[in-house]
Amino acid sequence: MSTAPRLTALDALHRSLGATMTDFAGWDMPLRYASERDEHNAVRTRAGLFDLSHMGEITVTGPEAAAFLSYALVGNIATVGNGRARYTMIVQEDGGIVDDLIVYRLGETEYMVVANAGNAQIVLDALTARVVGFDAEVRDDRDAYALLAVQGPEAPAIMKAVTDADLDGLKYYAGLPGTVAGVPALIARTGYTGEDGFELFVAPVHAEQLWRALTEAGEAHGLIPCGLSCRDTLRLEAGMPLYGHELTTALTPFDAGLGRVVKFEKEGDFVGREALTAAAERAESAPPRKLVGLIAEGRRVPRAGYPVVAVGGPDSKVIGEVTSGAPSPTLGKPIAMAYVDAAFAAPGTEGVGVDIRGTHEPYEVVALPFYKRQK
């Protein structure tokens, strides 16, 4: 029996703006408002406003909150300073990635874990099971927050028009409480577009007031509302992984090229340590497939699941698989991320193609990211 998708606090506003809505991870979300390309380019050159209220917020409190999170996750949460955030992962006992997360330290004994929408319940259930024996509490706060994001080079100017919070002092991967357009908010600076920007966690009742204030403040700066479609092409250009594409339970962080997030040196045991130790050793002795960028020489667009092949010889053997692909508005060509055999992973490797419906289209292997903003 199917259930109706959940609605964000901004649902009626999105529809009034003519948004094309889509079911995403059980939520009815704006896919686009008008042109995906225009929305993408606005974020790259000016600013875009996103509703990200589908993300899953989980609060962890208590004297042993840090010790618990260091046990439950692969990162060393005990070293996260007040007001700072950390990118980390939660894995199964076998090391398979359950989700990638951002953990914010809100106070001495209070943390907020932000999970991807499609995995929020799975992460909540895993944390609830793992907290047994720790003096800490796991709380489902998904209904307590709406989440808006202002992304793009004009984001700081727009935000400064609506808040007196110390934005200049707010570092990348940090968060601070403040008031934005009269609304109490947690102001974060973590981003998922490759651009500078801010994420605003607010009570759902304040979401529309904040959206309208940001829209007004951003009008002179070229800010426009943006949907999930351009968020995907923006993160793809920035080489940022997406759960279900570059990250799955079939991969460990070492398989995904993200072994750096696993902190073996932290005190005590953690879930997946034994399996991840073995995965790290395997990665040293027999490198797994590597995540690379692919840029099309032609115009055909690769999609997730398409085989990557070695072309030019008598045989065209499969050497990898596309995980994400789309036309790149910034590069003007189709691009993809793919896991490929280590022997074909060096930038500039020749003879690499993508099997697109039986035709082997030539692709250039490049290092990620495709796009990096100028500081």
BALOBA-1460 file (C-alpha; in Angstrom, 3 decimals):
// residues 375
<rec num="1" residu="m" x="0.000" y="0.000" z="0.000"/>
<rec num="2" residu="s" x="1.558" y="3.258" z="-1.115"/>
<rec num="3" residu="t" x="1.550" y="6.287" z="1.154"/>
<rec num="4" residu="a" x="1.182" y="9.902" z="0.089"/>
<rec num="5" residu="p" x="4.499" y="11.785" z="-0.108"/>
<rec num="6" residu="r" x="5.373" y="14.113" z="2.738"/>
<rec num="7" residu="l" x="5.093" y="17.860" z="2.136"/>
<rec num="8" residu="t" x="7.552" y="20.506" z="3.283"/>
<rec num="9" residu="a" x="6.364" y="23.676" z="4.985"/>
<rec num="10" residu="l" x="6.958" y="25.465" z="1.664"/>
<rec num="11" residu="d" x="4.850" y="23.156" z="-0.500"/>
<rec num="12" residu="a" x="2.101" y="25.683" z="-1.279"/>
<rec num="13" residu="l" x="4.674" y="28.384" z="-2.021"/>
<rec num="14" residu="h" x="6.530" y="26.117" z="-4.477"/>
<rec num="15" residu="r" x="3.304" y="25.399" z="-6.323"/>
<rec num="16" residu="s" x="2.441" y="29.099" z="-6.448"/>
<rec num="17" residu="l" x="5.813" y="29.668" z="-8.120"/>
<rec num="18" residu="g" x="4.957" y="27.105" z="-10.792"/>
<rec num="19" residu="a" x="7.418" y="24.470" z="-9.631"/>
<rec num="20" residu="t" x="7.442" y="21.044" z="-11.253"/>
<rec num="21" residu="m" x="7.125" y="18.719" z="-8.270"/>
<rec num="22" residu="t" x="8.493" y="15.204" z="-7.949"/>
<rec num="23" residu="d" x="8.415" y="12.392" z="-5.398"/>
<rec num="24" residu="f" x="11.901" y="12.216" z="-3.924"/>
<rec num="25" residu="a" x="12.667" y="9.835" z="-1.054"/>
<rec num="26" residu="g" x="9.037" y="9.968" z="0.056"/>
<rec num="27" residu="w" x="8.788" y="13.765" z="-0.160"/>
<rec num="28" residu="d" x="7.043" y="15.945" z="-2.727"/>
<rec num="29" residu="m" x="9.894" y="18.252" z="-3.754"/>
<rec num="30" residu="p" x="10.454" y="20.938" z="-6.403"/>
<rec num="31" residu="l" x="12.396" y="19.475" z="-9.324"/>
<rec num="32" residu="r" x="12.634" y="22.769" z="-11.187"/>
<rec num="33" residu="y" x="10.773" y="26.086" z="-11.412"/>
<rec num="34" residu="a" x="11.528" y="26.939" z="-15.041"/>
<rec num="35" residu="s" x="14.822" y="26.129" z="-16.769"/>
<rec num="36" residu="e" x="17.217" y="23.698" z="-15.076"/>
<rec num="37" residu="r" x="20.100" y="25.285" z="-16.978"/>
<rec num="38" residu="d" x="19.136" y="28.801" z="-15.835"/>
<rec num="39" residu="e" x="18.876" y="27.624" z="-12.234"/>
<rec num="40" residu="h" x="22.261" y="25.886" z="-12.452"/>
<rec num="41" residu="n" x="23.932" y="28.940" z="-13.983"/>
<rec num="42" residu="a" x="22.350" y="31.248" z="-11.396"/>
<rec num="43" residu="v" x="24.074" y="29.303" z="-8.602"/>
<rec num="44" residu="r" x="27.396" y="29.345" z="-10.455"/>
<rec num="45" residu="t" x="27.293" y="33.084" z="-11.224"/>
<rec num="46" residu="r" x="24.849" y="34.711" z="-8.783"/>
<rec num="47" residu="a" x="22.743" y="32.791" z="-6.259"/>
<rec num="48" residu="g" x="20.035" y="30.168" z="-5.885"/>
<rec num="49" residu="l" x="17.531" y="29.465" z="-3.114"/>
<rec num="50" residu="f" x="16.745" y="25.829" z="-2.254"/>
<rec num="51" residu="d" x="14.232" y="24.040" z="-0.041"/>
<rec num="52" residu="l" x="16.098" y="21.078" z="1.468"/>
<rec num="53" residu="s" x="13.586" y="20.275" z="4.187"/>
<rec num="54" residu="h" x="13.575" y="16.611" z="3.165"/>
<rec num="55" residu="m" x="16.945" y="16.056" z="4.844"/>
<rec num="56" residu="g" x="16.837" y="14.099" z="8.097"/>
<rec num="57" residu="e" x="17.858" y="15.786" z="11.362"/>
<rec num="58" residu="i" x="18.646" y="13.559" z="14.352"/>
<rec num="59" residu="t" x="19.671" y="15.111" z="17.675"/>
<rec num="60" residu="v" x="22.033" y="13.303" z="20.050"/>
<rec num="61" residu="t" x="22.405" y="14.611" z="23.599"/>
<rec num="62" residu="g" x="23.903" y="13.489" z="26.870"/>
<rec num="63" residu="p" x="27.206" y="13.224" z="28.765"/>
<rec num="64" residu="e" x="28.412" y="10.421" z="26.495"/>
<rec num="65" residu="a" x="27.038" y="11.838" z="23.220"/>
<rec num="66" residu="a" x="30.499" y="12.301" z="21.705"/>
<rec num="67" residu="a" x="31.735" y="8.873" z="22.785"/>
<rec num="68" residu="f" x="28.573" y="7.289" z="21.417"/>
<rec num="69" residu="l" x="28.831" y="9.007" z="18.032"/>
<rec num="70" residu="s" x="32.505" y="8.052" z="17.764"/>
<rec num="71" residu="y" x="31.424" y="4.439" z="18.340"/>
<rec num="72" residu="a" x="28.430" y="4.560" z="15.990"/>
<rec num="73" residu="l" x="30.164" y="6.433" z="13.136"/>
<rec num="74" residu="v" x="33.560" y="6.075" z="11.441"/>
<rec num="75" residu="g" x="34.771" y="9.581" z="12.360"/>
<rec num="76" residu="n" x="36.276" y="10.884" z="15.592"/>
<rec num="77" residu="i" x="33.389" y="13.034" z="16.791"/>
<rec num="78" residu="a" x="35.111" y="13.753" z="20.104"/>
<rec num="79" residu="t" x="37.472" y="16.145" z="18.288"/>
<rec num="80" residu="v" x="34.705" y="18.263" z="16.723"/>
<rec num="81" residu="g" x="34.778" y="21.695" z="18.363"/>
<rec num="82" residu="n" x="31.723" y="23.612" z="19.506"/>
<rec num="83" residu="g" x="30.098" y="25.278" z="16.518"/>
<rec num="84" residu="r" x="31.941" y="23.097" z="14.006"/>
<rec num="85" residu="a" x="30.701" y="20.358" z="11.671"/>
<rec num="86" residu="r" x="32.247" y="17.187" z="10.272"/>
<rec num="87" residu="y" x="31.603" y="15.047" z="7.205"/>
<rec num="88" residu="t" x="31.501" y="11.384" z="8.186"/>
<rec num="89" residu="m" x="29.784" y="8.080" z="7.477"/>
<rec num="90" residu="i" x="27.816" y="5.364" z="9.184"/>
<rec num="91" residu="v" x="28.636" y="1.825" z="8.068"/>
<rec num="92" residu="q" x="27.416" y="-1.714" z="8.606"/>
<rec num="93" residu="e" x="29.493" y="-4.243" z="10.571"/>
<rec num="94" residu="d" x="30.877" y="-5.431" z="7.211"/>
<rec num="95" residu="g" x="32.026" y="-1.890" z="6.380"/>
<rec num="96" residu="g" x="29.355" y="-1.194" z="3.757"/>
<rec num="97" residu="i" x="28.282" y="2.454" z="3.676"/>
<rec num="98" residu="v" x="24.815" y="3.026" z="5.164"/>
<rec num="99" residu="d" x="24.924" y="6.796" z="4.577"/>
<rec num="100" residu="d" x="27.213" y="9.788" z="4.489"/>
<rec num="101" residu="l" x="26.406" y="12.378" z="7.126"/>
<rec num="102" residu="i" x="27.208" y="15.806" z="8.467"/>
<rec num="103" residu="v" x="27.479" y="16.056" z="12.252"/>
<rec num="104" residu="y" x="27.153" y="19.492" z="13.863"/>
<rec num="105" residu="r" x="28.272" y="20.085" z="17.433"/>
<rec num="106" residu="l" x="25.669" y="22.437" z="18.867"/>
<rec num="107" residu="g" x="26.896" y="22.485" z="22.486"/>
<rec num="108" residu="e" x="29.006" y="20.704" z="25.062"/>
<rec num="109" residu="t" x="26.820" y="17.604" z="24.997"/>
<rec num="110" residu="e" x="24.532" y="18.212" z="21.999"/>
<rec num="111" residu="y" x="25.009" y="17.162" z="18.393"/>
<rec num="112" residu="m" x="22.864" y="17.182" z="15.273"/>
<rec num="113" residu="v" x="23.319" y="14.427" z="12.722"/>
<rec num="114" residu="v" x="22.007" y="15.276" z="9.235"/>
<rec num="115" residu="a" x="21.231" y="12.243" z="7.072"/>
<rec num="116" residu="n" x="20.150" y="11.971" z="3.459"/>
<rec num="117" residu="a" x="16.376" y="11.941" z="3.042"/>
<rec num="118" residu="g" x="16.160" y="8.402" z="1.686"/>
<rec num="119" residu="n" x="18.263" y="7.012" z="4.536"/>
<rec num="120" residu="a" x="17.024" y="9.101" z="7.463"/>
<rec num="121" residu="q" x="14.891" y="6.346" z="9.011"/>
<rec num="122" residu="i" x="17.624" y="3.739" z="8.494"/>
<rec num="123" residu="v" x="20.188" y="5.998" z="10.165"/>
<rec num="124" residu="l" x="17.783" y="6.801" z="13.006"/>
<rec num="125" residu="d" x="17.114" y="3.101" z="13.597"/>
<rec num="126" residu="a" x="20.834" y="2.276" z="13.528"/>
<rec num="127" residu="l" x="21.715" y="5.039" z="15.997"/>
<rec num="128" residu="t" x="18.844" y="4.041" z="18.274"/>
<rec num="129" residu="a" x="20.114" y="0.447" z="18.310"/>
<rec num="130" residu="r" x="23.746" y="1.447" z="18.849"/>
<rec num="131" residu="v" x="23.136" y="3.906" z="21.722"/>
<rec num="132" residu="v" x="22.332" y="1.089" z="24.161"/>
<rec num="133" residu="g" x="24.873" y="1.215" z="26.997"/>
<rec num="134" residu="f" x="25.785" y="4.873" z="26.484"/>
<rec num="135" residu="d" x="24.585" y="7.769" z="28.648"/>
<rec num="136" residu="a" x="23.115" y="9.500" z="25.609"/>
<rec num="137" residu="e" x="19.756" y="10.008" z="23.933"/>
<rec num="138" residu="v" x="18.872" y="9.813" z="20.233"/>
<rec num="139" residu="r" x="15.930" y="11.999" z="19.164"/>
<rec num="140" residu="d" x="14.134" y="12.132" z="15.829"/>
<rec num="141" residu="d" x="13.965" y="15.847" z="15.000"/>
<rec num="142" residu="r" x="12.940" y="15.583" z="11.338"/>
<rec num="143" residu="d" x="9.665" y="17.394" z="12.032"/>
<rec num="144" residu="a" x="11.382" y="20.101" z="14.091"/>
<rec num="145" residu="y" x="13.239" y="21.679" z="11.176"/>
<rec num="146" residu="a" x="12.758" y="23.192" z="7.769"/>
<rec num="147" residu="l" x="15.996" y="23.643" z="5.853"/>
<rec num="148" residu="l" x="16.651" y="26.416" z="3.340"/>
<rec num="149" residu="a" x="19.926" y="26.971" z="1.474"/>
<rec num="150" residu="v" x="21.324" y="30.029" z="-0.286"/>
<rec num="151" residu="q" x="24.119" y="28.996" z="-2.640"/>
<rec num="152" residu="g" x="26.313" y="30.979" z="-5.000"/>
<rec num="153" residu="p" x="28.897" y="33.775" z="-5.090"/>
<rec num="154" residu="e" x="26.285" y="36.364" z="-4.087"/>
<rec num="155" residu="a" x="25.133" y="34.336" z="-1.070"/>
<rec num="156" residu="p" x="27.220" y="36.241" z="1.516"/>
<rec num="157" residu="a" x="25.902" y="39.629" z="0.317"/>
<rec num="158" residu="i" x="22.319" y="38.392" z="0.386"/>
<rec num="159" residu="m" x="22.682" y="36.928" z="3.867"/>
<rec num="160" residu="k" x="24.327" y="40.060" z="5.245"/>
<rec num="161" residu="a" x="21.211" y="41.995" z="4.245"/>
<rec num="162" residu="v" x="19.021" y="39.849" z="6.528"/>
<rec num="163" residu="t" x="21.233" y="38.984" z="9.499"/>
<rec num="164" residu="d" x="23.821" y="40.584" z="11.768"/>
<rec num="165" residu="a" x="25.380" y="37.195" z="12.575"/>
<rec num="166" residu="d" x="29.152" y="37.006" z="12.132"/>
<rec num="167" residu="l" x="29.156" y="35.478" z="8.650"/>
<rec num="168" residu="d" x="32.760" y="36.495" z="7.982"/>
<rec num="169" residu="g" x="33.809" y="34.495" z="11.025"/>
<rec num="170" residu="l" x="31.724" y="31.477" z="10.027"/>
<rec num="171" residu="k" x="34.201" y="29.030" z="8.542"/>
<rec num="172" residu="y" x="33.512" y="26.249" z="6.050"/>
<rec num="173" residu="y" x="32.012" y="23.279" z="7.910"/>
<rec num="174" residu="a" x="30.770" y="25.294" z="10.843"/>
<rec num="175" residu="g" x="27.442" y="26.499" z="12.221"/>
<rec num="176" residu="l" x="26.262" y="29.179" z="14.604"/>
<rec num="177" residu="p" x="22.919" y="30.183" z="16.070"/>
<rec num="178" residu="g" x="21.581" y="33.509" z="14.874"/>
<rec num="179" residu="t" x="18.565" y="35.451" z="13.722"/>
<rec num="180" residu="v" x="17.858" y="35.688" z="9.994"/>
<rec num="181" residu="a" x="15.088" y="38.048" z="8.869"/>
<rec num="182" residu="g" x="13.714" y="37.950" z="12.404"/>
<rec num="183" residu="v" x="13.702" y="34.138" z="12.460"/>
<rec num="184" residu="p" x="15.805" y="32.080" z="14.927"/>
<rec num="185" residu="a" x="18.072" y="29.812" z="12.886"/>
<rec num="186" residu="l" x="21.101" y="27.591" z="12.941"/>
<rec num="187" residu="i" x="23.271" y="29.115" z="10.208"/>
<rec num="188" residu="a" x="25.614" y="26.551" z="8.647"/>
<rec num="189" residu="r" x="28.209" y="26.752" z="5.892"/>
<rec num="190" residu="t" x="28.645" y="23.275" z="4.457"/>
<rec num="191" residu="g" x="27.207" y="23.358" z="0.925"/>
<rec num="192" residu="y" x="26.670" y="20.725" z="-1.767"/>
<rec num="193" residu="t" x="27.049" y="22.732" z="-4.964"/>
<rec num="194" residu="g" x="30.721" y="23.621" z="-5.187"/>
<rec num="195" residu="e" x="29.879" y="27.251" z="-4.371"/>
<rec num="196" residu="d" x="29.954" y="29.288" z="-1.187"/>
<rec num="197" residu="g" x="26.649" y="29.397" z="0.622"/>
<rec num="198" residu="f" x="24.631" y="28.930" z="3.763"/>
<rec num="199" residu="e" x="22.145" y="26.403" z="5.115"/>
<rec num="200" residu="l" x="19.438" y="27.673" z="7.469"/>
<rec num="201" residu="f" x="17.793" y="25.260" z="9.896"/>
<rec num="202" residu="v" x="14.581" y="26.861" z="11.192"/>
<rec num="203" residu="a" x="11.251" y="25.870" z="12.696"/>
<rec num="204" residu="p" x="8.834" y="24.895" z="9.890"/>
<rec num="205" residu="v" x="6.410" y="27.612" z="10.997"/>
<rec num="206" residu="h" x="9.045" y="30.216" z="10.032"/>
<rec num="207" residu="a" x="10.043" y="28.723" z="6.687"/>
<rec num="208" residu="e" x="7.795" y="30.811" z="4.439"/>
<rec num="209" residu="q" x="8.653" y="34.084" z="6.171"/>
<rec num="210" residu="l" x="12.345" y="33.330" z="5.719"/>
<rec num="211" residu="w" x="11.967" y="32.256" z="2.066"/>
<rec num="212" residu="r" x="10.154" y="35.494" z="1.203"/>
<rec num="213" residu="a" x="12.717" y="37.631" z="3.034"/>
<rec num="214" residu="l" x="15.606" y="35.916" z="1.247"/>
<rec num="215" residu="t" x="13.830" y="36.270" z="-2.094"/>
<rec num="216" residu="e" x="13.397" y="40.006" z="-1.502"/>
<rec num="217" residu="a" x="16.973" y="40.481" z="-0.296"/>
<rec num="218" residu="g" x="18.288" y="38.478" z="-3.234"/>
<rec num="219" residu="e" x="16.352" y="40.215" z="-5.983"/>
<rec num="220" residu="a" x="19.081" y="42.784" z="-6.652"/>
<rec num="221" residu="h" x="21.685" y="39.999" z="-6.668"/>
<rec num="222" residu="g" x="19.996" y="37.786" z="-9.253"/>
<rec num="223" residu="l" x="18.842" y="35.110" z="-6.805"/>
<rec num="224" residu="i" x="16.229" y="32.683" z="-8.135"/>
<rec num="225" residu="p" x="14.480" y="29.620" z="-6.647"/>
<rec num="226" residu="c" x="16.195" y="26.359" z="-7.577"/>
<rec num="227" residu="g" x="15.037" y="22.749" z="-7.616"/>
<rec num="228" residu="l" x="16.629" y="19.370" z="-7.038"/>
<rec num="229" residu="s" x="17.498" y="18.866" z="-10.706"/>
<rec num="230" residu="c" x="20.105" y="21.622" z="-10.802"/>
<rec num="231" residu="r" x="21.346" y="20.627" z="-7.349"/>
<rec num="232" residu="d" x="22.277" y="17.294" z="-8.893"/>
<rec num="233" residu="t" x="24.206" y="18.809" z="-11.825"/>
<rec num="234" residu="l" x="25.917" y="21.269" z="-9.484"/>
<rec num="235" residu="r" x="27.121" y="18.537" z="-7.121"/>
<rec num="236" residu="l" x="28.167" y="16.378" z="-10.087"/>
<rec num="237" residu="e" x="30.353" y="19.170" z="-11.479"/>
<rec num="238" residu="a" x="31.810" y="19.616" z="-7.984"/>
<rec num="239" residu="g" x="32.638" y="15.886" z="-7.803"/>
<rec num="240" residu="m" x="30.510" y="15.350" z="-4.696"/>
<rec num="241" residu="p" x="29.183" y="11.819" z="-4.093"/>
<rec num="242" residu="l" x="25.485" y="11.025" z="-3.918"/>
<rec num="243" residu="y" x="24.194" y="8.136" z="-1.848"/>
<rec num="244" residu="g" x="22.750" y="5.403" z="-4.056"/>
<rec num="245" residu="h" x="25.128" y="6.373" z="-6.846"/>
<rec num="246" residu="e" x="28.736" y="6.810" z="-5.699"/>
<rec num="247" residu="l" x="28.017" y="5.421" z="-2.218"/>
<rec num="248" residu="t" x="26.170" y="2.164" z="-1.430"/>
<rec num="249" residu="t" x="26.174" y="-0.660" z="1.109"/>
<rec num="250" residu="a" x="28.205" y="-2.681" z="-1.439"/>
<rec num="251" residu="l" x="31.122" y="-0.251" z="-1.011"/>
<rec num="252" residu="t" x="33.304" y="0.589" z="1.976"/>
<rec num="253" residu="p" x="34.683" y="4.121" z="2.371"/>
<rec num="254" residu="f" x="37.994" y="2.779" z="1.015"/>
<rec num="255" residu="d" x="36.279" y="1.418" z="-2.098"/>
<rec num="256" residu="a" x="34.753" y="4.881" z="-2.599"/>
<rec num="257" residu="g" x="38.110" y="6.646" z="-2.276"/>
<rec num="258" residu="l" x="36.974" y="8.214" z="0.996"/>
<rec num="259" residu="g" x="39.055" y="6.192" z="3.431"/>
<rec num="260" residu="r" x="40.254" y="9.462" z="4.950"/>
<rec num="261" residu="v" x="36.960" y="9.781" z="6.859"/>
<rec num="262" residu="v" x="37.708" y="6.565" z="8.802"/>
<rec num="263" residu="k" x="39.631" y="7.405" z="11.972"/>
<rec num="264" residu="f" x="41.287" y="4.249" z="13.298"/>
<rec num="265" residu="e" x="43.319" y="6.265" z="15.799"/>
<rec num="266" residu="k" x="40.304" y="7.281" z="17.909"/>
<rec num="267" residu="e" x="39.789" y="5.804" z="21.349"/>
<rec num="268" residu="g" x="37.711" y="2.661" z="21.736"/>
<rec num="269" residu="d" x="35.994" y="0.383" z="19.287"/>
<rec num="270" residu="f" x="33.593" y="1.476" z="16.582"/>
<rec num="271" residu="v" x="31.085" y="-0.291" z="14.383"/>
<rec num="272" residu="g" x="32.836" y="-1.762" z="11.350"/>
<rec num="273" residu="r" x="36.414" y="-1.333" z="12.623"/>
<rec num="274" residu="e" x="37.531" y="-4.904" z="11.874"/>
<rec num="275" residu="a" x="36.018" y="-4.959" z="8.385"/>
<rec num="276" residu="l" x="37.362" y="-1.493" z="7.570"/>
<rec num="277" residu="t" x="40.855" y="-2.446" z="8.750"/>
<rec num="278" residu="a" x="40.782" y="-5.308" z="6.253"/>
<rec num="279" residu="a" x="39.369" y="-3.004" z="3.555"/>
<rec num="280" residu="a" x="42.200" y="-0.513" z="4.136"/>
<rec num="281" residu="e" x="44.786" y="-3.294" z="3.797"/>
<rec num="282" residu="r" x="43.162" y="-4.550" z="0.588"/>
<rec num="283" residu="a" x="43.164" y="-1.043" z="-0.843"/>
<rec num="284" residu="e" x="46.913" y="-0.850" z="-0.234"/>
<rec num="285" residu="s" x="47.792" y="-4.212" z="-1.774"/>
<rec num="286" residu="a" x="45.172" y="-4.428" z="-4.525"/>
<rec num="287" residu="p" x="43.749" y="-0.985" z="-5.331"/>
<rec num="288" residu="p" x="39.983" y="-1.104" z="-5.868"/>
<rec num="289" residu="r" x="38.283" y="0.625" z="-8.755"/>
<rec num="290" residu="k" x="38.761" y="4.370" z="-8.519"/>
<rec num="291" residu="l" x="36.170" y="7.106" z="-8.839"/>
<rec num="292" residu="v" x="37.079" y="9.310" z="-11.811"/>
<rec num="293" residu="g" x="35.562" y="11.992" z="-13.964"/>
<rec num="294" residu="l" x="34.639" y="11.378" z="-17.591"/>
<rec num="295" residu="i" x="34.083" y="14.129" z="-20.163"/>
<rec num="296" residu="a" x="32.337" y="13.264" z="-23.422"/>
<rec num="297" residu="e" x="33.958" y="13.921" z="-26.770"/>
<rec num="298" residu="g" x="30.500" y="13.782" z="-28.358"/>
<rec num="299" residu="r" x="27.019" y="14.860" z="-27.268"/>
<rec num="300" residu="r" x="25.483" y="11.640" z="-25.931"/>
<rec num="301" residu="v" x="24.787" y="11.668" z="-22.195"/>
<rec num="302" residu="p" x="25.935" y="8.768" z="-20.002"/>
<rec num="303" residu="r" x="23.615" y="7.568" z="-17.250"/>
<rec num="304" residu="a" x="24.091" y="5.644" z="-14.016"/>
<rec num="305" residu="g" x="24.700" y="1.968" z="-14.660"/>
<rec num="306" residu="y" x="26.167" y="2.340" z="-18.151"/>
<rec num="307" residu="p" x="29.328" y="0.204" z="-18.619"/>
<rec num="308" residu="v" x="32.693" y="1.911" z="-19.024"/>
<rec num="309" residu="v" x="34.792" y="0.047" z="-21.594"/>
<rec num="310" residu="a" x="38.341" y="-0.075" z="-22.906"/>
<rec num="311" residu="v" x="38.111" y="0.606" z="-26.631"/>
<rec num="312" residu="g" x="40.552" y="0.512" z="-29.526"/>
<rec num="313" residu="g" x="41.809" y="-3.066" z="-29.264"/>
<rec num="314" residu="p" x="40.342" y="-6.287" z="-30.650"/>
<rec num="315" residu="d" x="38.187" y="-6.640" z="-27.534"/>
<rec num="316" residu="s" x="36.203" y="-3.975" z="-25.712"/>
<rec num="317" residu="k" x="36.286" y="-5.191" z="-22.145"/>
<rec num="318" residu="v" x="34.233" y="-3.661" z="-19.362"/>
<rec num="319" residu="i" x="36.514" y="-1.737" z="-16.996"/>
<rec num="320" residu="g" x="33.973" y="0.093" z="-14.863"/>
<rec num="321" residu="e" x="30.538" y="1.582" z="-14.448"/>
<rec num="322" residu="v" x="29.033" y="5.052" z="-14.580"/>
<rec num="323" residu="t" x="27.571" y="6.147" z="-11.236"/>
<rec num="324" residu="s" x="26.224" y="9.591" z="-12.225"/>
<rec num="325" residu="g" x="25.988" y="11.378" z="-15.558"/>
<rec num="326" residu="a" x="24.380" y="14.511" z="-16.986"/>
<rec num="327" residu="p" x="24.954" y="17.400" z="-19.380"/>
<rec num="328" residu="s" x="27.234" y="19.949" z="-17.706"/>
<rec num="329" residu="p" x="25.978" y="23.527" z="-18.173"/>
<rec num="330" residu="t" x="29.336" y="24.882" z="-17.021"/>
<rec num="331" residu="l" x="31.526" y="22.739" z="-19.291"/>
<rec num="332" residu="g" x="29.031" y="22.602" z="-22.160"/>
<rec num="333" residu="k" x="29.533" y="18.835" z="-22.514"/>
<rec num="334" residu="p" x="28.122" y="15.633" z="-21.016"/>
<rec num="335" residu="i" x="30.059" y="14.494" z="-17.941"/>
<rec num="336" residu="a" x="29.987" y="11.485" z="-15.647"/>
<rec num="337" residu="m" x="31.488" y="10.044" z="-12.514"/>
<rec num="338" residu="a" x="32.437" y="6.385" z="-12.768"/>
<rec num="339" residu="y" x="34.289" y="3.685" z="-10.897"/>
<rec num="340" residu="v" x="36.977" y="2.265" z="-13.200"/>
<rec num="341" residu="d" x="39.778" y="-0.267" z="-12.850"/>
<rec num="342" residu="a" x="42.875" y="1.346" z="-11.338"/>
<rec num="343" residu="a" x="44.861" y="0.761" z="-14.555"/>
<rec num="344" residu="f" x="42.527" y="3.123" z="-16.425"/>
<rec num="345" residu="a" x="42.072" y="5.753" z="-13.695"/>
<rec num="346" residu="a" x="44.938" y="8.150" z="-14.451"/>
<rec num="347" residu="p" x="43.832" y="11.458" z="-16.008"/>
<rec num="348" residu="g" x="44.437" y="11.423" z="-19.733"/>
<rec num="349" residu="t" x="44.217" y="7.627" z="-20.062"/>
<rec num="350" residu="e" x="43.394" y="6.878" z="-23.690"/>
<rec num="351" residu="g" x="41.025" y="4.289" z="-25.095"/>
<rec num="352" residu="v" x="38.213" y="4.732" z="-22.569"/>
<rec num="353" residu="g" x="34.583" y="4.859" z="-23.617"/>
<rec num="354" residu="v" x="31.043" y="4.455" z="-22.331"/>
<rec num="355" residu="d" x="28.702" y="1.861" z="-23.777"/>
<rec num="356" residu="i" x="25.596" y="3.905" z="-24.575"/>
<rec num="357" residu="r" x="22.988" y="1.515" z="-25.946"/>
<rec num="358" residu="g" x="25.531" y="-0.575" z="-27.780"/>
<rec num="359" residu="t" x="27.692" y="2.262" z="-29.108"/>
<rec num="360" residu="h" x="31.062" y="2.895" z="-27.486"/>
<rec num="361" residu="e" x="31.254" y="6.644" z="-27.116"/>
<rec num="362" residu="p" x="34.765" y="8.062" z="-26.449"/>
<rec num="363" residu="y" x="35.375" y="9.809" z="-23.123"/>
<rec num="364" residu="e" x="38.294" y="11.652" z="-21.591"/>
<rec num="365" residu="v" x="39.375" y="10.540" z="-18.110"/>
<rec num="366" residu="v" x="39.901" y="13.525" z="-15.794"/>
<rec num="367" residu="a" x="40.545" y="14.106" z="-12.113"/>
<rec num="368" residu="l" x="37.639" y="15.190" z="-9.946"/>
<rec num="369" residu="p" x="36.170" y="17.711" z="-9.453"/>
<rec num="370" residu="f" x="35.181" y="18.948" z="-12.902"/>
<rec num="371" residu="y" x="34.600" y="22.416" z="-11.469"/>
<rec num="372" residu="k" x="36.294" y="24.275" z="-8.634"/>
<rec num="373" residu="r" x="35.261" y="27.785" z="-7.695"/>
<rec num="374" residu="q" x="37.761" y="30.598" z="-7.518"/>
<rec num="375" residu="k" x="38.457" y="31.551" z="-3.915"/>
